[in-house]
Amino acid sequence: MANLGNFDANNVEPATDFEPIPAGKYLAVIVGSEMKPTKTRAGHYLELQFQLLDGPYKNRLLWSRLNLDNPNRQAVQIAQGELSAICRAVGVLQPKDSIELHNLPLQITVKCKKRDDTGDITNEVRAYTRKDVVVGVPQQEASNTPPWARR
């Protein structure tokens, strides 16, 4: 049993089922990190918890797992590449502890993926870039000439 103190459900909005967020780019910070054992206990992964900073999904949480200690060398190489991207995105190139990556804004790219076991759609963090990098949006040149008259 656990003592719940003076908890009163009448004073707290009930939790709702979180649907996956749409694929896209989001401004986020890492708010939690923990090294955890893999299912097989043959290695460890770094679990990172991201919190979105703005937009309609502000404060939503997403997770990413980096297999930094794994018998599969390719899994480790992929994880190290992702960690390198995160470090570069937040400007901490030689962290001694994952907490050094916390609360520093970065842009994450989120994809939607179908789970093999349940068929449910889930979110997956697929890329990490600096918060000031805008990809795929052409820069408009400053001009007083209307668009149809430019050559």
VMD Tcl script that builds the backbone (N, CA, C; Angstrom):
set m [mol new atoms 453]
animate dup $m
set s [atomselect $m all]
$s set {name element resname resid chain x y z} {
  {N N MET 1 A 0.844 -1.186 0.000}
  {CA C MET 1 A 0.000 0.000 0.000}
  {C C MET 1 A 0.881 1.238 0.000}
  {N N ALA 2 A 0.324 2.317 -0.509}
  {CA C ALA 2 A 1.045 3.590 -0.557}
  {C C ALA 2 A 0.158 4.681 0.011}
  {N N ASN 3 A 0.704 5.502 0.856}
  {CA C ASN 3 A -0.023 6.617 1.442}
  {C C ASN 3 A -0.182 7.706 0.383}
  {N N LEU 4 A -1.399 8.094 0.092}
  {CA C LEU 4 A -1.670 9.105 -0.928}
  {C C LEU 4 A -1.943 10.477 -0.326}
  {N N GLY 5 A -1.725 10.626 0.966}
  {CA C GLY 5 A -1.888 11.928 1.607}
  {C C GLY 5 A -3.321 12.397 1.532}
  {N N ASN 6 A -3.510 13.620 1.114}
  {CA C ASN 6 A -4.840 14.217 1.012}
  {C C ASN 6 A -5.307 14.333 -0.434}
  {N N PHE 7 A -4.963 13.358 -1.274}
  {CA C PHE 7 A -5.333 13.428 -2.678}
  {C C PHE 7 A -6.843 13.429 -2.828}
  {N N ASP 8 A -7.358 14.328 -3.689}
  {CA C ASP 8 A -8.788 14.422 -3.972}
  {C C ASP 8 A -8.970 14.521 -5.481}
  {N N ALA 9 A -9.466 13.476 -6.107}
  {CA C ALA 9 A -9.656 13.442 -7.554}
  {C C ALA 9 A -10.633 14.508 -8.032}
  {N N ASN 10 A -11.466 15.036 -7.146}
  {CA C ASN 10 A -12.388 16.111 -7.525}
  {C C ASN 10 A -11.646 17.390 -7.892}
  {N N ASN 11 A -10.416 17.531 -7.433}
  {CA C ASN 11 A -9.657 18.765 -7.648}
  {C C ASN 11 A -8.608 18.641 -8.752}
  {N N VAL 12 A -8.565 17.500 -9.436}
  {CA C VAL 12 A -7.549 17.269 -10.456}
  {C C VAL 12 A -8.222 16.765 -11.724}
  {N N GLU 13 A -7.862 17.394 -12.864}
  {CA C GLU 13 A -8.394 16.929 -14.137}
  {C C GLU 13 A -7.854 15.526 -14.416}
  {N N PRO 14 A -8.698 14.605 -14.884}
  {CA C PRO 14 A -8.203 13.255 -15.178}
  {C C PRO 14 A -7.269 13.262 -16.382}
  {N N ALA 15 A -6.321 12.356 -16.374}
  {CA C ALA 15 A -5.398 12.189 -17.497}
  {C C ALA 15 A -6.175 11.691 -18.708}
  {N N THR 16 A -5.724 12.100 -19.871}
  {CA C THR 16 A -6.369 11.647 -21.103}
  {C C THR 16 A -5.386 10.771 -21.870}
  {N N ASP 17 A -5.909 10.028 -22.809}
  {CA C ASP 17 A -5.075 9.176 -23.653}
  {C C ASP 17 A -4.316 10.078 -24.619}
  {N N PHE 18 A -3.001 9.998 -24.617}
  {CA C PHE 18 A -2.195 10.824 -25.504}
  {C C PHE 18 A -2.075 10.165 -26.863}
  {N N GLU 19 A -2.617 10.822 -27.850}
  {CA C GLU 19 A -2.460 10.375 -29.228}
  {C C GLU 19 A -1.077 10.815 -29.698}
  {N N PRO 20 A -0.493 10.118 -30.653}
  {CA C PRO 20 A 0.799 10.562 -31.188}
  {C C PRO 20 A 0.667 11.960 -31.791}
  {N N ILE 21 A 1.735 12.731 -31.714}
  {CA C ILE 21 A 1.725 14.046 -32.339}
  {C C ILE 21 A 2.060 13.870 -33.814}
  {N N PRO 22 A 1.674 14.815 -34.650}
  {CA C PRO 22 A 1.981 14.692 -36.080}
  {C C PRO 22 A 3.485 14.742 -36.334}
  {N N ALA 23 A 3.915 14.066 -37.391}
  {CA C ALA 23 A 5.320 14.120 -37.792}
  {C C ALA 23 A 5.674 15.569 -38.088}
  {N N GLY 24 A 6.905 15.944 -37.749}
  {CA C GLY 24 A 7.347 17.307 -38.013}
  {C C GLY 24 A 8.541 17.680 -37.167}
  {N N LYS 25 A 8.881 18.955 -37.213}
  {CA C LYS 25 A 10.006 19.486 -36.452}
  {C C LYS 25 A 9.457 20.280 -35.275}
  {N N TYR 26 A 10.057 20.055 -34.102}
  {CA C TYR 26 A 9.574 20.681 -32.879}
  {C C TYR 26 A 10.745 21.210 -32.056}
  {N N LEU 27 A 10.531 22.344 -31.399}
  {CA C LEU 27 A 11.504 22.884 -30.464}
  {C C LEU 27 A 11.315 22.159 -29.139}
  {N N ALA 28 A 12.413 21.660 -28.569}
  {CA C ALA 28 A 12.313 20.840 -27.359}
  {C C ALA 28 A 13.545 21.021 -26.486}
  {N N VAL 29 A 13.469 20.494 -25.272}
  {CA C VAL 29 A 14.617 20.380 -24.368}
  {C C VAL 29 A 14.601 18.979 -23.770}
  {N N ILE 30 A 15.773 18.513 -23.385}
  {CA C ILE 30 A 15.869 17.255 -22.660}
  {C C ILE 30 A 15.596 17.577 -21.194}
  {N N VAL 31 A 14.616 16.909 -20.609}
  {CA C VAL 31 A 14.262 17.173 -19.205}
  {C C VAL 31 A 14.576 15.984 -18.307}
  {N N GLY 32 A 14.960 14.876 -18.891}
  {CA C GLY 32 A 15.302 13.704 -18.089}
  {C C GLY 32 A 16.199 12.773 -18.874}
  {N N SER 33 A 17.073 12.073 -18.157}
  {CA C SER 33 A 17.937 11.089 -18.795}
  {C C SER 33 A 18.315 10.033 -17.768}
  {N N GLU 34 A 18.384 8.800 -18.244}
  {CA C GLU 34 A 18.715 7.697 -17.340}
  {C C GLU 34 A 19.289 6.533 -18.143}
  {N N MET 35 A 20.339 5.939 -17.620}
  {CA C MET 35 A 20.908 4.742 -18.243}
  {C C MET 35 A 20.118 3.551 -17.701}
  {N N LYS 36 A 19.592 2.719 -18.613}
  {CA C LYS 36 A 18.761 1.576 -18.230}
  {C C LYS 36 A 19.286 0.314 -18.898}
  {N N PRO 37 A 19.062 -0.841 -18.264}
  {CA C PRO 37 A 19.485 -2.095 -18.896}
  {C C PRO 37 A 18.556 -2.447 -20.063}
  {N N THR 38 A 19.135 -3.098 -21.080}
  {CA C THR 38 A 18.322 -3.572 -22.198}
  {C C THR 38 A 17.451 -4.741 -21.725}
  {N N LYS 39 A 16.468 -5.088 -22.531}
  {CA C LYS 39 A 15.575 -6.202 -22.185}
  {C C LYS 39 A 16.345 -7.478 -21.878}
  {N N THR 40 A 17.369 -7.741 -22.675}
  {CA C THR 40 A 18.138 -8.980 -22.513}
  {C C THR 40 A 19.195 -8.870 -21.414}
  {N N ARG 41 A 19.369 -7.671 -20.886}
  {CA C ARG 41 A 20.374 -7.385 -19.843}
  {C C ARG 41 A 21.801 -7.549 -20.370}
  {N N ALA 42 A 21.958 -7.561 -21.696}
  {CA C ALA 42 A 23.281 -7.703 -22.297}
  {C C ALA 42 A 23.949 -6.352 -22.528}
  {N N GLY 43 A 23.253 -5.272 -22.230}
  {CA C GLY 43 A 23.794 -3.936 -22.445}
  {C C GLY 43 A 22.939 -2.899 -21.746}
  {N N HIS 44 A 23.189 -1.635 -22.091}
  {CA C HIS 44 A 22.444 -0.523 -21.497}
  {C C HIS 44 A 22.116 0.501 -22.577}
  {N N TYR 45 A 21.017 1.219 -22.365}
  {CA C TYR 45 A 20.674 2.312 -23.267}
  {C C TYR 45 A 20.458 3.569 -22.445}
  {N N LEU 46 A 20.729 4.703 -23.071}
  {CA C LEU 46 A 20.466 5.992 -22.461}
  {C C LEU 46 A 19.079 6.417 -22.907}
  {N N GLU 47 A 18.162 6.527 -21.953}
  {CA C GLU 47 A 16.811 6.986 -22.273}
  {C C GLU 47 A 16.758 8.487 -22.036}
  {N N LEU 48 A 16.392 9.230 -23.076}
  {CA C LEU 48 A 16.271 10.679 -23.000}
  {C C LEU 48 A 14.810 11.063 -23.076}
  {N N GLN 49 A 14.403 11.965 -22.196}
  {CA C GLN 49 A 13.030 12.452 -22.174}
  {C C GLN 49 A 13.034 13.898 -22.683}
  {N N PHE 50 A 12.306 14.148 -23.765}
  {CA C PHE 50 A 12.209 15.472 -24.364}
  {C C PHE 50 A 10.869 16.105 -24.022}
  {N N GLN 51 A 10.886 17.407 -23.776}
  {CA C GLN 51 A 9.654 18.156 -23.562}
  {C C GLN 51 A 9.550 19.211 -24.655}
  {N N LEU 52 A 8.404 19.259 -25.335}
  {CA C LEU 52 A 8.195 20.244 -26.393}
  {C C LEU 52 A 7.958 21.613 -25.764}
  {N N LEU 53 A 8.513 22.650 -26.399}
  {CA C LEU 53 A 8.508 23.986 -25.808}
  {C C LEU 53 A 7.425 24.918 -26.321}
  {N N ASP 54 A 6.877 24.655 -27.504}
  {CA C ASP 54 A 5.888 25.597 -28.018}
  {C C ASP 54 A 4.888 24.891 -28.920}
  {N N GLY 55 A 3.971 25.676 -29.443}
  {CA C GLY 55 A 2.981 25.145 -30.363}
  {C C GLY 55 A 1.849 24.423 -29.662}
  {N N PRO 56 A 0.986 23.785 -30.441}
  {CA C PRO 56 A -0.196 23.132 -29.871}
  {C C PRO 56 A 0.145 21.921 -28.996}
  {N N TYR 57 A 1.358 21.422 -29.084}
  {CA C TYR 57 A 1.750 20.252 -28.287}
  {C C TYR 57 A 2.735 20.635 -27.186}
  {N N LYS 58 A 2.747 21.916 -26.826}
  {CA C LYS 58 A 3.640 22.408 -25.775}
  {C C LYS 58 A 3.498 21.543 -24.519}
  {N N ASN 59 A 4.645 21.216 -23.919}
  {CA C ASN 59 A 4.768 20.404 -22.693}
  {C C ASN 59 A 4.590 18.908 -22.917}
  {N N ARG 60 A 4.261 18.468 -24.128}
  {CA C ARG 60 A 4.189 17.023 -24.387}
  {C C ARG 60 A 5.573 16.424 -24.241}
  {N N LEU 61 A 5.613 15.176 -23.837}
  {CA C LEU 61 A 6.873 14.471 -23.628}
  {C C LEU 61 A 7.062 13.403 -24.700}
  {N N LEU 62 A 8.314 13.247 -25.136}
  {CA C LEU 62 A 8.708 12.207 -26.082}
  {C C LEU 62 A 9.989 11.578 -25.560}
  {N N TRP 63 A 10.240 10.336 -25.937}
  {CA C TRP 63 A 11.420 9.627 -25.449}
  {C C TRP 63 A 12.248 9.103 -26.612}
  {N N SER 64 A 13.538 9.007 -26.354}
  {CA C SER 64 A 14.463 8.421 -27.307}
  {C C SER 64 A 15.408 7.507 -26.535}
  {N N ARG 65 A 15.775 6.396 -27.147}
  {CA C ARG 65 A 16.687 5.436 -26.504}
  {C C ARG 65 A 17.933 5.275 -27.354}
  {N N LEU 66 A 19.090 5.462 -26.730}
  {CA C LEU 66 A 20.369 5.331 -27.420}
  {C C LEU 66 A 21.114 4.133 -26.859}
  {N N ASN 67 A 21.313 3.110 -27.675}
  {CA C ASN 67 A 21.990 1.871 -27.263}
  {C C ASN 67 A 23.506 2.081 -27.202}
  {N N LEU 68 A 23.972 2.732 -26.166}
  {CA C LEU 68 A 25.388 3.072 -26.050}
  {C C LEU 68 A 26.247 1.908 -25.581}
  {N N ASP 69 A 25.638 0.918 -24.944}
  {CA C ASP 69 A 26.365 -0.259 -24.459}
  {C C ASP 69 A 25.591 -1.485 -24.942}
  {N N ASN 70 A 26.088 -2.104 -26.018}
  {CA C ASN 70 A 25.332 -3.183 -26.638}
  {C C ASN 70 A 26.308 -4.112 -27.353}
  {N N PRO 71 A 26.063 -5.436 -27.328}
  {CA C PRO 71 A 26.936 -6.356 -28.047}
  {C C PRO 71 A 26.923 -6.117 -29.561}
  {N N ASN 72 A 25.860 -5.508 -30.079}
  {CA C ASN 72 A 25.737 -5.213 -31.502}
  {C C ASN 72 A 26.473 -3.894 -31.790}
  {N N ARG 73 A 27.630 -3.988 -32.447}
  {CA C ARG 73 A 28.456 -2.802 -32.721}
  {C C ARG 73 A 27.714 -1.779 -33.572}
  {N N GLN 74 A 26.880 -2.234 -34.505}
  {CA C GLN 74 A 26.147 -1.294 -35.356}
  {C C GLN 74 A 25.160 -0.477 -34.524}
  {N N ALA 75 A 24.505 -1.123 -33.563}
  {CA C ALA 75 A 23.576 -0.404 -32.685}
  {C C ALA 75 A 24.314 0.678 -31.901}
  {N N VAL 76 A 25.513 0.354 -31.438}
  {CA C VAL 76 A 26.321 1.316 -30.680}
  {C C VAL 76 A 26.741 2.469 -31.591}
  {N N GLN 77 A 27.156 2.171 -32.815}
  {CA C GLN 77 A 27.559 3.224 -33.748}
  {C C GLN 77 A 26.406 4.168 -34.060}
  {N N ILE 78 A 25.217 3.622 -34.262}
  {CA C ILE 78 A 24.034 4.444 -34.522}
  {C C ILE 78 A 23.757 5.337 -33.317}
  {N N ALA 79 A 23.796 4.759 -32.122}
  {CA C ALA 79 A 23.533 5.517 -30.900}
  {C C ALA 79 A 24.569 6.614 -30.692}
  {N N GLN 80 A 25.839 6.306 -30.950}
  {CA C GLN 80 A 26.877 7.315 -30.800}
  {C C GLN 80 A 26.691 8.449 -31.810}
  {N N GLY 81 A 26.250 8.127 -33.002}
  {CA C GLY 81 A 25.957 9.151 -34.006}
  {C C GLY 81 A 24.822 10.054 -33.561}
  {N N GLU 82 A 23.774 9.457 -32.978}
  {CA C GLU 82 A 22.655 10.259 -32.474}
  {C C GLU 82 A 23.098 11.135 -31.313}
  {N N LEU 83 A 23.909 10.572 -30.407}
  {CA C LEU 83 A 24.402 11.356 -29.272}
  {C C LEU 83 A 25.266 12.505 -29.766}
  {N N SER 84 A 26.075 12.270 -30.778}
  {CA C SER 84 A 26.895 13.333 -31.364}
  {C C SER 84 A 26.001 14.442 -31.925}
  {N N ALA 85 A 24.930 14.069 -32.611}
  {CA C ALA 85 A 24.000 15.068 -33.161}
  {C C ALA 85 A 23.353 15.876 -32.039}
  {N N ILE 86 A 22.972 15.208 -30.951}
  {CA C ILE 86 A 22.368 15.907 -29.811}
  {C C ILE 86 A 23.378 16.877 -29.198}
  {N N CYS 87 A 24.605 16.397 -28.974}
  {CA C CYS 87 A 25.651 17.247 -28.382}
  {C C CYS 87 A 25.905 18.479 -29.234}
  {N N ARG 88 A 25.987 18.293 -30.542}
  {CA C ARG 88 A 26.219 19.422 -31.448}
  {C C ARG 88 A 25.019 20.369 -31.447}
  {N N ALA 89 A 23.821 19.815 -31.373}
  {CA C ALA 89 A 22.619 20.640 -31.396}
  {C C ALA 89 A 22.502 21.538 -30.161}
  {N N VAL 90 A 22.975 21.056 -29.022}
  {CA C VAL 90 A 22.864 21.851 -27.786}
  {C C VAL 90 A 24.172 22.550 -27.432}
  {N N GLY 91 A 25.239 22.297 -28.195}
  {CA C GLY 91 A 26.501 22.985 -27.970}
  {C C GLY 91 A 27.341 22.453 -26.828}
  {N N VAL 92 A 27.143 21.190 -26.455}
  {CA C VAL 92 A 27.954 20.549 -25.414}
  {C C VAL 92 A 28.639 19.362 -26.082}
  {N N LEU 93 A 29.895 19.571 -26.489}
  {CA C LEU 93 A 30.560 18.569 -27.313}
  {C C LEU 93 A 31.239 17.450 -26.541}
  {N N GLN 94 A 31.540 17.659 -25.254}
  {CA C GLN 94 A 32.210 16.626 -24.471}
  {C C GLN 94 A 31.546 16.466 -23.106}
  {N N PRO 95 A 30.290 16.030 -23.085}
  {CA C PRO 95 A 29.609 15.893 -21.785}
  {C C PRO 95 A 30.189 14.732 -20.973}
  {N N LYS 96 A 30.341 14.941 -19.700}
  {CA C LYS 96 A 30.790 13.879 -18.788}
  {C C LYS 96 A 29.580 13.161 -18.190}
  {N N ASP 97 A 28.440 13.853 -18.168}
  {CA C ASP 97 A 27.205 13.311 -17.606}
  {C C ASP 97 A 26.047 13.793 -18.470}
  {N N SER 98 A 25.030 12.968 -18.646}
  {CA C SER 98 A 23.903 13.334 -19.503}
  {C C SER 98 A 23.148 14.554 -18.987}
  {N N ILE 99 A 23.267 14.875 -17.706}
  {CA C ILE 99 A 22.567 16.043 -17.167}
  {C C ILE 99 A 23.067 17.339 -17.809}
  {N N GLU 100 A 24.279 17.309 -18.355}
  {CA C GLU 100 A 24.822 18.489 -19.029}
  {C C GLU 100 A 24.040 18.820 -20.300}
  {N N LEU 101 A 23.249 17.882 -20.800}
  {CA C LEU 101 A 22.452 18.083 -22.005}
  {C C LEU 101 A 21.046 18.588 -21.698}
  {N N HIS 102 A 20.688 18.630 -20.417}
  {CA C HIS 102 A 19.336 19.008 -20.012}
  {C C HIS 102 A 19.087 20.507 -20.186}
  {N N ASN 103 A 17.828 20.830 -20.478}
  {CA C ASN 103 A 17.305 22.198 -20.506}
  {C C ASN 103 A 17.992 23.113 -21.514}
  {N N LEU 104 A 18.559 22.542 -22.552}
  {CA C LEU 104 A 19.167 23.318 -23.632}
  {C C LEU 104 A 18.327 23.097 -24.891}
  {N N PRO 105 A 17.752 24.154 -25.452}
  {CA C PRO 105 A 16.836 23.983 -26.590}
  {C C PRO 105 A 17.516 23.413 -27.829}
  {N N LEU 106 A 16.783 22.554 -28.512}
  {CA C LEU 106 A 17.203 21.988 -29.786}
  {C C LEU 106 A 15.956 21.677 -30.595}
  {N N GLN 107 A 16.155 21.469 -31.870}
  {CA C GLN 107 A 15.034 21.093 -32.728}
  {C C GLN 107 A 15.091 19.597 -32.948}
  {N N ILE 108 A 13.968 18.923 -32.723}
  {CA C ILE 108 A 13.902 17.483 -32.968}
  {C C ILE 108 A 12.948 17.219 -34.129}
  {N N THR 109 A 13.267 16.192 -34.888}
  {CA C THR 109 A 12.387 15.765 -35.973}
  {C C THR 109 A 11.675 14.515 -35.503}
  {N N VAL 110 A 10.353 14.564 -35.524}
  {CA C VAL 110 A 9.520 13.474 -35.024}
  {C C VAL 110 A 8.839 12.783 -36.196}
  {N N LYS 111 A 8.888 11.464 -36.192}
  {CA C LYS 111 A 8.207 10.645 -37.203}
  {C C LYS 111 A 7.133 9.824 -36.512}
  {N N CYS 112 A 6.193 9.342 -37.291}
  {CA C CYS 112 A 5.174 8.427 -36.779}
  {C C CYS 112 A 5.512 7.038 -37.298}
  {N N LYS 113 A 5.453 6.062 -36.394}
  {CA C LYS 113 A 5.851 4.696 -36.735}
  {C C LYS 113 A 4.797 3.721 -36.215}
  {N N LYS 114 A 4.535 2.687 -36.997}
  {CA C LYS 114 A 3.599 1.639 -36.593}
  {C C LYS 114 A 4.354 0.591 -35.785}
  {N N ARG 115 A 3.870 0.297 -34.589}
  {CA C ARG 115 A 4.515 -0.733 -33.757}
  {C C ARG 115 A 4.265 -2.111 -34.351}
  {N N ASP 116 A 5.310 -2.941 -34.334}
  {CA C ASP 116 A 5.187 -4.301 -34.873}
  {C C ASP 116 A 4.296 -5.179 -34.005}
  {N N ASP 117 A 4.358 -4.984 -32.671}
  {CA C ASP 117 A 3.632 -5.879 -31.763}
  {C C ASP 117 A 2.151 -5.563 -31.647}
  {N N THR 118 A 1.772 -4.279 -31.662}
  {CA C THR 118 A 0.363 -3.928 -31.451}
  {C C THR 118 A -0.289 -3.283 -32.664}
  {N N GLY 119 A 0.538 -2.770 -33.590}
  {CA C GLY 119 A -0.015 -2.065 -34.737}
  {C C GLY 119 A -0.356 -0.616 -34.438}
  {N N ASP 120 A -0.183 -0.183 -33.176}
  {CA C ASP 120 A -0.464 1.199 -32.800}
  {C C ASP 120 A 0.560 2.135 -33.438}
  {N N ILE 121 A 0.157 3.358 -33.679}
  {CA C ILE 121 A 1.062 4.379 -34.196}
  {C C ILE 121 A 1.711 5.075 -32.993}
  {N N THR 122 A 3.045 5.182 -33.035}
  {CA C THR 122 A 3.794 5.849 -31.968}
  {C C THR 122 A 4.736 6.868 -32.588}
  {N N ASN 123 A 5.229 7.756 -31.743}
  {CA C ASN 123 A 6.199 8.743 -32.195}
  {C C ASN 123 A 7.610 8.232 -31.997}
  {N N GLU 124 A 8.486 8.657 -32.885}
  {CA C GLU 124 A 9.897 8.311 -32.810}
  {C C GLU 124 A 10.693 9.567 -33.139}
  {N N VAL 125 A 11.653 9.900 -32.279}
  {CA C VAL 125 A 12.524 11.040 -32.550}
  {C C VAL 125 A 13.610 10.555 -33.505}
  {N N ARG 126 A 13.732 11.210 -34.658}
  {CA C ARG 126 A 14.624 10.720 -35.709}
  {C C ARG 126 A 15.819 11.619 -36.001}
  {N N ALA 127 A 15.768 12.899 -35.617}
  {CA C ALA 127 A 16.892 13.788 -35.910}
  {C C ALA 127 A 16.943 14.898 -34.878}
  {N N TYR 128 A 18.145 15.452 -34.711}
  {CA C TYR 128 A 18.394 16.485 -33.709}
  {C C TYR 128 A 19.237 17.568 -34.368}
  {N N THR 129 A 18.780 18.823 -34.343}
  {CA C THR 129 A 19.532 19.927 -34.924}
  {C C THR 129 A 19.467 21.134 -33.996}
  {N N ARG 130 A 20.355 22.108 -34.284}
  {CA C ARG 130 A 20.354 23.335 -33.482}
  {C C ARG 130 A 19.009 24.027 -33.613}
  {N N LYS 131 A 18.606 24.709 -32.568}
  {CA C LYS 131 A 17.289 25.344 -32.580}
  {C C LYS 131 A 17.163 26.436 -33.616}
  {N N ASP 132 A 18.274 27.053 -34.039}
  {CA C ASP 132 A 18.215 28.144 -34.995}
  {C C ASP 132 A 18.365 27.697 -36.439}
  {N N VAL 133 A 18.473 26.393 -36.652}
  {CA C VAL 133 A 18.601 25.878 -38.015}
  {C C VAL 133 A 17.205 25.643 -38.584}
  {N N VAL 134 A 16.926 26.248 -39.728}
  {CA C VAL 134 A 15.653 26.026 -40.396}
  {C C VAL 134 A 15.962 25.329 -41.707}
  {N N VAL 135 A 15.407 24.139 -41.878}
  {CA C VAL 135 A 15.693 23.341 -43.058}
  {C C VAL 135 A 14.472 23.334 -43.974}
  {N N GLY 136 A 14.710 23.474 -45.273}
  {CA C GLY 136 A 13.622 23.318 -46.236}
  {C C GLY 136 A 12.766 24.545 -46.438}
  {N N VAL 137 A 13.106 25.666 -45.804}
  {CA C VAL 137 A 12.330 26.881 -45.990}
  {C C VAL 137 A 13.200 27.879 -46.733}
  {N N PRO 138 A 12.894 28.166 -47.974}
  {CA C PRO 138 A 13.733 29.095 -48.722}
  {C C PRO 138 A 13.662 30.492 -48.117}
  {N N GLN 139 A 14.808 31.147 -48.047}
  {CA C GLN 139 A 14.859 32.501 -47.516}
  {C C GLN 139 A 14.425 33.474 -48.612}
  {N N GLN 140 A 13.527 34.381 -48.276}
  {CA C GLN 140 A 13.074 35.387 -49.226}
  {C C GLN 140 A 14.040 36.562 -49.201}
  {N N GLU 141 A 14.387 37.066 -50.375}
  {CA C GLU 141 A 15.254 38.235 -50.395}
  {C C GLU 141 A 14.402 39.463 -50.120}
  {N N ALA 142 A 14.998 40.416 -49.398}
  {CA C ALA 142 A 14.290 41.646 -49.072}
  {C C ALA 142 A 14.150 42.471 -50.344}
  {N N SER 143 A 12.928 42.815 -50.691}
  {CA C SER 143 A 12.688 43.571 -51.910}
  {C C SER 143 A 11.325 44.225 -51.816}
  {N N ASN 144 A 11.242 45.406 -52.381}
  {CA C ASN 144 A 9.949 46.092 -52.446}
  {C C ASN 144 A 9.227 45.761 -53.746}
  {N N THR 145 A 9.881 45.029 -54.636}
  {CA C THR 145 A 9.287 44.634 -55.902}
  {C C THR 145 A 8.301 43.499 -55.676}
  {N N PRO 146 A 7.089 43.594 -56.165}
  {CA C PRO 146 A 6.126 42.510 -55.987}
  {C C PRO 146 A 6.641 41.218 -56.634}
  {N N PRO 147 A 6.256 40.046 -56.094}
  {CA C PRO 147 A 6.763 38.759 -56.590}
  {C C PRO 147 A 6.586 38.554 -58.084}
  {N N TRP 148 A 5.473 39.013 -58.673}
  {CA C TRP 148 A 5.220 38.773 -60.090}
  {C C TRP 148 A 6.099 39.638 -61.001}
  {N N ALA 149 A 6.709 40.696 -60.426}
  {CA C ALA 149 A 7.540 41.577 -61.240}
  {C C ALA 149 A 9.029 41.275 -61.105}
  {N N ARG 150 A 9.396 40.324 -60.235}
  {CA C ARG 150 A 10.819 39.969 -60.033}
  {C C ARG 150 A 11.300 39.055 -61.137}
  {N N ARG 151 A 12.558 39.199 -61.534}
  {CA C ARG 151 A 13.181 38.305 -62.523}
  {C C ARG 151 A 14.552 37.957 -62.090}
}
mol reanalyze $m
mol bondsrecalc $m
mol representation Tube
mol addrep $m
